[in-house]
Amino acid sequence: MNQQISRFLRSEVMGRWQVEPVHLAEIDVTRESLIRFLQDTFEFSRSRATLEIDTLLFELEEKLRCASGSSALVRQIPAA
């Protein structure tokens, strides 16, 4: 995955859940690793963590599509 996209996603996660950068620095920014991160950090159930990450990714895709006319950046995020 593009480093710029990874930094952008980490920034969005830090802002949404008020996480310190050090906590995200070592995880892969994939859908699955972000789900596990929410489960481990906030003790979210699997279904809640999945819903939270899917909502985040959907919202980011919408923002990017509006800003650039394309959602190609979010589609580069690997599922696992």
N, C-alpha and C positions, 0 to 999 in steps of 0.2 A: 504494500500500500504506500502511496505517496506520503512523504514526511509531512507535507503541508496539511494534508487531510488528517493525519494522526494528531498533529498539534491542535488543529481546529476542533476535533472531536474531544480531545482531552480538556480543552478550554471550556467547551459546552458542558461537559460532565461536571467539571469543577464548579462552574457557575450554577448549574441546576441543583446539585446536591451539596454544595459548599464543602468540597473535598480539597484538601491540601495537595499541591502538585506532587509532593513526594509519594503520596499514596497511589498515584496513577502512573508514575514514571516508569515502572517496571512491567506493566501489563501490556499485552498486545491489544491494540484497539480493534477488536473484532466484536461482532454482535455477541457471540458466546462468552468471550472473556469479560465483556462489560456486564452481561447478565450475572456471571459468577461474582464479579466485583460487588455488585449491589447486594447479592445474597450474603456474601462474606462480611461486607462492611456495615450494612444496615439491617442484616438479618431478614431481608425480604424473602418471601416465599418465591419459589421458582416462577410461578405464574405472575406474581406482581412484578418481579424483576424483568421478566420478559415483556410484560405490558409497558413498563416504564421505558425500557430501551427501544422497543418498537415505536412508541410514541415519540421519543426523542428523534429517532432516525426519520420518521415521517415528517416531523416538523422541520427538521434540517433540510430534508429534500424539498419541502415546499418553499422555504426561504431561499435556497439556492436556485430553484427553478424561477422564482420571481426575480431574483437578482441577475441571473445570467441567461434565462431562457432555456436552461438545461438542468437536468438532475444527474448528470453523468458523474459528478464527484461522489455523491452518496452511494451510488451504485457500485463504486469501487471498494466499499467496505465489505470484507469477506464475512461470511456467515459464521465461520468457525476458525 
